[in-house]
Amino acid sequence: MPGSHRLPFLLLVMAATSCSPSPTASDRIAAEIDAIVAEAPDAVVAVSVRDAGTGTRFDRLPERDFHAASTMKVPVLIELFRQVATGRRSLDDSVRVENRFRSIVDGSEFSISDDSYDDLYGRIGTLVAVRDLAETMITWSSNLATNLLIQEVTADSVQATSRRLGAGRLQTLRGVEDLKAFEAGLSNRTNAPDLATLFEALRDGRAVSAEADREMVAILLRQEFNSMIPAGLPEGTRVAHKTGSITRIHHDAGIVYPADGEPYVLVILTEGIDDIEASGRLGARIAAAVHAALRP
């Protein structure tokens, strides 16, 4: 039969084609993020994704450490709730509000002058519940509330709890605006996989306990700054997250709760972009690309 000699060759081609693996969610995420970041050549961007529903684990620049900015408030929150769970303190305990703190370098006194939440300064000299400090530390990223809580729980305890949860490279040394420590190179540091590890523990009820983790997630869901991860997601998607930003640093990390699917963890860390609105848009595009790959 004319042309019959071509049949085995065609079958081999078809077999090879059918056996070629289709792109995984991780492959699609990597390609999309690389394309997005290529449009911002000055940016360094690390991303981690943890999706138990699809089994997707993705890391971009997993070894790169970043200044943690306000993402360091997440391990502080976890350690606070751990101490509550052990009976060491109560969320209904009160702390006197003072704007005086000690540098970890030499013990010299400093105060906070730059903050994203002003109301607490009107309560200096009064007692405020620990519960309220935790809320404003996360939802409004209050630096004053953060330093007051770190004085209570201690940075060493925060660090120990991060290590216990598997975030061994995450570094919590101090509160915020300790300029002497900053100048000495003593800053809180994070990386995308370690931050993802903390949010995985919160998602799964392993950070402290199922009940405590639900309460922490509820606080994180009330986040007031939503220009990065939430901005890239479909309407109806909830995000329990914490942002962080200082000069040329802009991060967002949390648990994404799709309207009709299982939750997943997404961490986006950026460095090198001067315009915070531009870094927010870049992060939102990455969030949209990740969501499209995981929940097509």
C-alpha positions in Angstrom: 0.0 0.0 0.0 1.6 3.3 -1.1 2.9 5.4 1.9 2.4 2.5 4.3 6.1 2.7 5.2 5.4 6.0 6.9 2.9 4.5 9.4 5.4 3.4 12.0 7.1 6.8 11.9 3.8 8.6 12.4 2.9 6.3 15.3 6.2 7.1 16.9 5.7 10.8 16.5 2.2 10.5 18.0 3.4 8.4 20.9 6.2 10.9 21.7 3.7 13.8 21.5 1.2 12.1 23.8 3.9 11.3 26.3 5.3 14.8 26.5 4.4 16.2 30.0 2.0 19.1 30.0 3.2 22.2 31.9 2.6 22.0 35.6 1.1 24.8 37.7 4.7 25.5 38.9 5.9 25.8 35.3 3.2 28.2 34.5 3.8 30.3 37.6 7.5 30.4 36.9 7.1 31.5 33.3 4.4 34.2 34.1 6.4 35.6 37.0 9.6 35.8 35.0 7.8 37.7 32.3 6.3 40.1 34.8 9.6 40.8 36.6 11.4 41.3 33.3 9.4 44.5 32.9 11.0 45.8 36.1 14.7 45.2 35.6 15.7 46.9 38.9 13.5 44.7 41.0 14.5 41.6 43.0 11.4 39.5 43.5 11.0 36.3 45.6 7.8 34.3 45.6 6.7 31.2 47.4 3.4 29.3 46.8 2.1 26.4 49.0 -1.1 24.8 47.7 -2.1 21.7 49.5 -5.1 21.2 47.2 -3.0 20.7 44.0 0.2 19.7 45.7 1.9 22.8 44.2 5.1 24.0 46.0 6.9 26.8 44.2 9.8 29.0 45.2 11.5 31.8 43.3 14.8 33.0 44.8 14.3 30.9 47.9 17.8 31.6 49.3 17.4 35.4 49.0 17.0 37.2 52.3 15.2 40.5 52.5 14.6 43.2 55.2 11.4 41.9 56.7 9.8 45.3 57.1 6.4 44.8 58.8 6.1 41.2 57.9 8.0 40.6 61.1 4.8 41.3 62.9 3.4 37.9 62.0 5.9 35.9 64.1 5.3 38.4 66.9 1.5 37.7 66.7 2.2 33.9 66.8 4.4 34.2 69.8 1.9 36.3 71.6 -0.8 33.8 71.1 1.5 31.0 72.1 2.2 32.7 75.4 -1.6 33.2 75.9 -2.1 29.5 75.2 0.5 28.5 77.8 -1.2 30.7 80.4 1.7 33.1 80.6 -0.5 36.1 79.8 -4.1 36.9 78.6 -5.3 38.9 75.7 -7.3 40.9 78.2 -4.1 41.9 80.1 -3.3 45.6 79.9 -0.1 47.4 78.8 0.7 51.0 79.6 1.3 52.9 76.3 4.7 54.7 76.3 6.8 55.8 73.4 10.1 55.0 75.0 12.2 51.9 74.0 15.8 50.7 74.4 18.2 50.0 71.5 19.5 46.4 71.3 22.9 48.0 70.5 23.7 49.9 73.7 20.4 50.3 75.7 20.0 53.9 74.7 16.5 55.2 74.6 14.7 55.9 71.3 11.1 56.7 70.3 9.0 56.0 67.3 8.4 59.0 65.0 7.1 57.3 61.8 3.9 55.2 62.0 0.9 54.1 60.0 -1.6 54.4 62.9 -1.8 57.6 64.9 -4.7 56.9 67.3 -2.6 54.9 69.7 -0.3 58.0 70.4 -3.4 59.8 71.8 -3.5 57.1 74.5 0.1 57.5 75.8 0.1 57.1 79.5 -3.0 55.0 79.6 -3.6 51.2 79.7 -4.5 49.3 76.5 -5.6 45.7 76.2 -3.1 43.3 74.7 -5.9 42.2 72.3 -6.2 45.7 71.0 -2.5 46.1 70.5 -2.4 42.8 68.5 -5.3 44.0 66.3 -3.7 47.4 65.5 -0.2 45.8 65.0 -1.6 43.6 62.2 -4.6 45.5 60.6 -3.0 49.0 60.7 0.6 47.9 61.0 1.1 50.0 64.1 4.8 50.3 64.9 4.0 51.6 68.5 1.8 48.6 69.2 4.5 46.3 67.8 7.2 47.6 70.1 5.0 47.5 73.1 4.2 43.8 72.4 7.8 42.9 71.7 8.7 44.3 75.1 6.1 41.9 76.5 6.9 38.7 74.6 10.7 39.4 73.8 12.4 39.0 70.5 14.2 35.9 71.6 10.9 34.1 72.3 9.6 35.2 68.9 12.8 33.8 67.2 12.5 30.5 69.1 8.9 30.0 68.0 9.8 30.7 64.4 12.5 28.1 64.6 10.2 25.6 66.2 7.7 26.0 63.3 10.5 25.4 60.8 11.3 29.0 59.8 14.9 28.7 60.9 16.3 31.4 58.7 13.7 34.0 59.6 15.4 36.6 61.9 13.5 38.7 64.5 16.1 40.7 66.5 14.2 43.8 67.5 11.2 46.1 67.3 11.0 48.9 64.7 12.8 52.2 64.4 15.9 51.1 66.4 18.1 53.2 64.2 21.3 52.3 66.0 20.6 48.7 65.3 19.8 49.4 61.7 23.1 51.3 61.2 24.9 48.3 62.8 23.3 45.9 60.3 21.0 44.4 63.0 17.7 44.2 61.2 14.9 41.7 61.1 15.2 39.5 58.0 13.0 37.2 56.1 12.9 35.0 53.0 9.9 33.7 51.1 10.0 30.0 52.1 10.2 30.7 55.8 7.4 33.2 55.7 5.3 30.7 53.8 6.1 28.1 56.5 4.5 30.4 59.1 1.4 31.0 57.1 1.1 27.2 56.3 1.1 26.6 60.0 -1.6 29.2 60.5 -3.6 27.8 57.7 -3.4 24.3 59.0 -4.0 25.1 62.7 -0.4 24.1 63.7 1.1 27.5 64.7 -0.3 27.4 68.2 -3.6 25.5 68.2 -6.7 25.2 66.0 -8.6 27.8 68.1 -5.7 30.2 68.5 -4.9 30.0 64.8 -8.4 30.7 63.8 -8.4 33.9 65.9 -5.1 35.0 64.4 -6.4 34.3 60.8 -9.4 36.4 61.6 -7.2 39.3 62.6 -5.1 38.9 59.4 -8.3 38.9 57.3 -9.1 42.4 58.7 -5.9 43.8 57.1 -6.5 47.4 56.0 -3.6 47.6 53.4 -4.7 45.7 50.3 -2.8 47.1 47.3 -0.8 44.0 46.5 -2.1 40.4 46.8 -5.8 41.2 47.2 -5.7 43.7 44.3 -4.8 41.0 41.9 -7.5 38.4 42.9 -11.1 37.9 41.8 -13.9 39.5 43.6 -15.0 37.5 46.6 -11.5 36.2 47.3 -10.5 36.7 51.0 -6.9 37.1 52.0 -5.5 36.7 55.6 -2.3 38.6 55.1 0.4 41.1 56.3 2.1 43.7 54.2 5.5 45.4 54.9 7.2 48.3 53.3 10.1 50.6 53.8 12.3 52.5 51.3 12.5 50.3 48.1 11.1 47.3 50.0 7.5 46.1 49.5 6.1 42.7 50.6 2.9 40.9 51.0 2.3 37.5 52.4 -0.7 35.5 53.5 -3.4 32.8 53.0 -5.6 33.2 50.0 -9.2 31.9 50.4 -10.8 31.5 47.0 -14.6 31.8 46.9 -15.0 28.3 45.6 -11.7 26.4 46.4 -9.2 25.4 49.0 -7.0 28.0 50.5 -3.3 28.4 49.5 -0.3 30.4 50.8 1.3 33.1 48.7 4.4 35.2 49.6 5.7 38.0 47.5 8.8 39.9 48.5 10.2 42.8 46.5 13.2 45.0 46.6 14.5 47.8 44.4 11.4 49.6 43.3 11.3 53.3 44.4 7.6 53.8 43.7 5.4 51.9 46.2 2.4 52.1 43.9 4.5 50.5 41.1 5.6 47.7 43.4 2.1 47.2 44.5 0.9 46.8 40.9 3.7 44.3 40.2 2.8 42.3 43.2 -0.9 42.3 42.2 0.0 41.0 38.7 2.0 38.2 40.3 -0.9 37.3 42.5 -3.2 37.3 39.5 -0.8 35.0 37.6 -0.5 32.6 40.5 -4.2 32.4 41.1 -4.9 31.7 37.4 -2.3 28.9 37.4 -3.7 27.3 40.6 -7.4 27.9 40.1 -7.9 28.0 36.2 
